[in-house]
């Protein structure tokens, strides 16, 4: 399998800390707020934030629902305790149930109901994070990486509703390198990533592809501008699989961009 270009994790950490500090200062804010999921992305962003701003200027909120695993809860608390940052653990389960009870109607089509219900959770979390960000004159710092952003594996105005994305240009493999360099706990680095929105959900299962393959496919498609058949040959993948990921990228463009404005 092809390798991604050489990546200097230590240099990236220095650049990320400068980026975080400058973005907060330019907004005349005092710090950042983030959601701690127990996964590697939020852990890396929490560690970078504390390194850039100090623990007193970073607040991490653990916002579980009934589909949040015990392992994720444990690891989110581990990050919070390790970094000595403020923030609370607030269950969003009642919010979620009440929202669905308020909005559900017997006349609604059922085709997309599971997805619609799942997407409410990150949008509730986004609202909570922005509430506390306003209270503490802070920015909401995002945890999305390039691999997931590129295929639209995030919720628009949910976990995608943020003020800055320090790891948004890193492929998942590069996030792991940064995590190791920062000293993120091994239990978090080695755990299978999951969005935690549905029971027994894992990212790779839902994406239909492992992260190492997806990273390389996106690198060839986005950075090298290789064609579909060329990527298929290099990665020994069916053409249909490469086309599927290309469609995910194209169809999720609206999620990565601000709303288009019609010019008069």
C-alpha positions as CSV (number, residue, x, y, z in Angstrom):
1,X,0.0,0.0,0.0
2,X,1.2,3.5,-0.8
3,X,2.4,5.7,2.1
4,X,1.1,9.2,2.9
5,X,3.7,12.0,2.7
6,X,6.1,12.3,5.6
7,X,4.4,14.2,8.4
8,X,6.2,16.1,11.2
9,X,3.9,15.9,14.2
10,X,6.0,18.0,16.5
11,X,6.1,20.9,13.9
12,X,2.4,20.6,13.4
13,X,1.8,20.8,17.2
14,X,3.7,24.1,17.3
15,X,1.7,25.5,14.3
16,X,-1.6,24.3,15.8
17,X,-0.9,26.0,19.2
18,X,-0.1,29.2,17.4
19,X,-3.2,28.9,15.3
20,X,-5.4,28.4,18.4
21,X,-3.9,31.2,20.4
22,X,-4.1,33.7,17.5
23,X,-7.7,32.8,16.6
24,X,-8.8,33.2,20.2
25,X,-6.9,36.5,20.6
26,X,-8.2,37.9,17.3
27,X,-11.8,37.2,18.4
28,X,-11.1,39.0,21.7
29,X,-12.1,35.8,23.6
30,X,-10.6,34.3,26.7
31,X,-10.5,30.6,25.8
32,X,-12.2,27.7,24.1
33,X,-15.0,25.2,24.8
34,X,-15.1,21.7,23.3
35,X,-17.1,18.5,23.6
36,X,-15.2,15.5,25.0
37,X,-16.4,12.3,23.3
38,X,-13.8,9.9,24.6
39,X,-12.4,9.6,21.1
40,X,-9.0,10.4,19.7
41,X,-10.0,13.6,17.8
42,X,-11.5,15.4,20.8
43,X,-8.6,14.2,23.0
44,X,-6.0,15.6,20.6
45,X,-7.8,19.0,20.3
46,X,-8.1,19.2,24.1
47,X,-4.4,18.5,24.6
48,X,-3.5,21.1,21.9
49,X,-5.9,23.7,23.5
50,X,-4.3,23.3,26.9
51,X,-0.8,23.5,25.4
52,X,-1.8,26.7,23.6
53,X,-3.9,28.4,26.2
54,X,-3.4,26.8,29.6
55,X,-5.9,24.6,31.4
56,X,-7.7,27.5,33.0
57,X,-8.8,28.8,29.6
58,X,-10.1,25.5,28.3
59,X,-13.4,23.9,29.2
60,X,-14.4,20.4,28.2
61,X,-18.0,19.1,28.4
62,X,-19.0,15.5,28.4
63,X,-22.5,15.2,26.8
64,X,-23.5,11.6,26.7
65,X,-26.8,10.0,25.6
66,X,-27.9,6.4,26.1
67,X,-25.9,5.3,23.1
68,X,-22.6,6.6,24.6
69,X,-20.5,3.6,25.7
70,X,-19.0,3.3,29.2
71,X,-15.6,3.2,27.6
72,X,-16.2,6.6,25.9
73,X,-17.4,8.1,29.2
74,X,-14.4,6.8,31.0
75,X,-12.0,8.1,28.4
76,X,-13.6,11.5,28.2
77,X,-13.3,11.8,32.0
78,X,-9.7,10.6,31.8
79,X,-8.8,13.5,29.3
80,X,-10.6,16.0,31.5
81,X,-8.9,14.9,34.7
82,X,-5.5,14.5,33.0
83,X,-5.6,18.1,31.7
84,X,-7.3,19.5,34.8
85,X,-9.8,21.5,32.7
86,X,-13.2,22.8,33.8
87,X,-16.6,21.7,32.4
88,X,-19.4,19.4,33.4
89,X,-20.9,16.0,32.4
90,X,-24.5,16.7,31.2
91,X,-26.7,13.9,29.8
92,X,-28.6,15.0,26.7
93,X,-30.9,12.0,26.8
94,X,-33.9,13.9,28.1
95,X,-33.3,16.7,25.7
96,X,-33.3,14.2,22.8
97,X,-36.4,12.3,23.9
98,X,-38.4,15.5,24.5
99,X,-37.3,16.9,21.1
100,X,-38.5,13.8,19.3
101,X,-41.8,13.8,21.2
102,X,-42.3,17.5,20.3
103,X,-41.5,17.0,16.6
104,X,-42.7,13.6,15.7
105,X,-46.0,13.3,13.7
106,X,-47.7,10.1,12.4
107,X,-47.8,11.7,8.9
108,X,-44.0,12.0,8.6
109,X,-42.3,9.7,6.1
110,X,-40.2,7.0,7.9
111,X,-37.4,6.6,5.4
112,X,-34.9,9.0,7.1
113,X,-36.3,8.9,10.6
114,X,-33.3,7.0,12.1
115,X,-30.8,9.4,10.6
116,X,-32.8,12.5,11.5
117,X,-33.1,11.3,15.1
118,X,-29.4,10.5,15.4
119,X,-28.4,14.0,14.0
120,X,-30.5,15.7,16.7
121,X,-27.9,14.6,19.3
122,X,-24.9,16.5,17.9
123,X,-27.1,19.6,17.3
124,X,-28.2,19.5,20.9
125,X,-24.5,19.2,21.9
126,X,-23.6,22.2,19.7
127,X,-26.3,24.3,21.4
128,X,-24.9,23.4,24.8
129,X,-21.4,24.2,23.8
130,X,-22.3,27.6,22.4
131,X,-24.3,28.4,25.5
132,X,-21.2,27.9,27.7
133,X,-18.9,29.5,25.1
134,X,-21.0,32.7,25.4
135,X,-21.0,32.5,29.2
136,X,-17.2,32.2,29.4
137,X,-16.5,34.5,26.4
138,X,-14.9,31.6,24.5
139,X,-14.9,30.0,21.1
140,X,-16.2,26.6,20.3
141,X,-13.2,24.6,19.0
142,X,-14.0,21.8,16.6
143,X,-12.6,18.3,16.5
144,X,-13.2,17.3,12.9
145,X,-10.3,15.8,10.9
146,X,-9.7,16.0,7.1
147,X,-10.7,12.3,6.5
148,X,-14.2,12.7,8.0
149,X,-14.7,16.3,6.8
150,X,-14.0,15.2,3.2
151,X,-16.6,12.5,3.1
152,X,-19.2,14.5,5.1
153,X,-19.0,12.2,8.1
154,X,-20.2,14.8,10.5
155,X,-23.5,16.6,11.3
156,X,-24.1,20.0,9.7
157,X,-24.6,22.5,12.5
158,X,-23.9,19.7,15.0
159,X,-20.3,18.7,15.5
160,X,-19.7,20.7,12.3
161,X,-20.9,23.9,14.0
162,X,-17.7,25.3,15.4
163,X,-15.5,28.4,15.3
164,X,-12.1,26.8,14.4
165,X,-10.8,23.4,13.3
166,X,-7.2,22.9,14.3
167,X,-6.9,19.3,13.0
168,X,-9.2,19.8,10.0
169,X,-6.4,19.4,7.6
170,X,-5.1,16.1,9.1
171,X,-5.9,12.7,7.8
172,X,-6.8,10.2,10.5
173,X,-3.4,8.5,10.4
174,X,-1.8,11.9,11.1
175,X,-4.1,12.6,14.0
176,X,-2.8,9.3,15.6
177,X,0.8,10.5,15.1
178,X,-0.1,13.8,16.9
179,X,-1.9,12.0,19.7
180,X,1.2,9.9,20.4
181,X,3.4,12.9,20.4
182,X,1.1,14.8,22.8
183,X,0.9,11.8,25.2
184,X,-2.8,11.0,24.7
185,X,-3.6,7.8,26.7
186,X,-3.1,4.6,24.8
187,X,-6.6,3.4,25.6
188,X,-8.0,6.3,23.5
189,X,-5.5,5.9,20.7
190,X,-6.1,2.2,20.2
191,X,-9.9,2.3,20.6
192,X,-12.0,1.8,17.4
193,X,-13.4,5.3,16.6
194,X,-17.2,5.8,16.8
195,X,-19.6,8.6,16.5
196,X,-21.7,7.1,19.3
197,X,-25.0,8.1,17.7
198,X,-26.4,4.6,17.2
199,X,-26.0,1.4,19.2
200,X,-22.9,-0.7,18.3
201,X,-21.8,2.0,15.8
202,X,-18.2,2.3,14.6
203,X,-16.8,4.8,12.1
204,X,-15.2,2.2,9.8
205,X,-18.3,0.0,9.8
206,X,-20.5,2.9,8.8
207,X,-18.0,4.3,6.3
208,X,-17.6,0.9,4.7
209,X,-13.8,1.2,4.6
210,X,-10.9,1.2,7.1
211,X,-9.2,4.6,7.9
212,X,-5.8,3.6,6.4
213,X,-7.4,2.9,3.0
214,X,-9.7,5.9,3.2
215,X,-6.9,8.2,4.1
216,X,-4.9,7.0,1.0
217,X,-7.9,7.1,-1.3
218,X,-8.6,10.7,-0.3
219,X,-4.9,11.6,-0.6
220,X,-4.7,10.3,-4.2
221,X,-8.1,11.9,-5.1
222,X,-7.7,15.3,-3.5
223,X,-4.0,15.9,-3.2
224,X,-2.6,14.0,-6.2
225,X,-5.7,14.5,-8.5
226,X,-5.5,10.9,-9.6
227,X,-8.4,9.5,-11.6
228,X,-10.8,6.8,-10.4
229,X,-9.3,3.9,-12.3
230,X,-5.8,4.9,-11.3
231,X,-6.7,5.0,-7.6
232,X,-8.5,1.7,-8.0
233,X,-5.3,0.1,-9.4
234,X,-2.9,1.7,-6.8
235,X,-5.1,0.6,-3.9
236,X,-6.4,-2.6,-5.3
237,X,-10.0,-1.5,-4.8
238,X,-13.1,-2.0,-6.9
239,X,-13.7,1.0,-9.1
240,X,-17.2,1.1,-7.6
241,X,-15.7,1.7,-4.1
242,X,-13.6,4.6,-5.3
243,X,-16.5,6.1,-7.1
244,X,-18.6,5.8,-3.9
245,X,-16.1,7.8,-1.9
246,X,-15.8,10.4,-4.7
247,X,-19.5,10.8,-4.6
248,X,-19.5,11.2,-0.8
249,X,-16.9,14.0,-1.3
250,X,-18.9,15.7,-4.0
251,X,-22.3,15.3,-2.3
252,X,-21.0,16.7,1.1
253,X,-19.5,19.9,-0.3
254,X,-22.4,21.9,1.0
255,X,-21.6,20.7,4.5
256,X,-18.0,22.1,4.3
257,X,-19.0,25.5,2.9
258,X,-20.9,28.4,4.2
259,X,-24.4,28.9,2.8
260,X,-24.3,30.3,-0.7
261,X,-25.5,33.9,-1.0
262,X,-27.3,35.0,-4.1
263,X,-25.8,38.2,-5.4
264,X,-28.3,40.8,-6.5
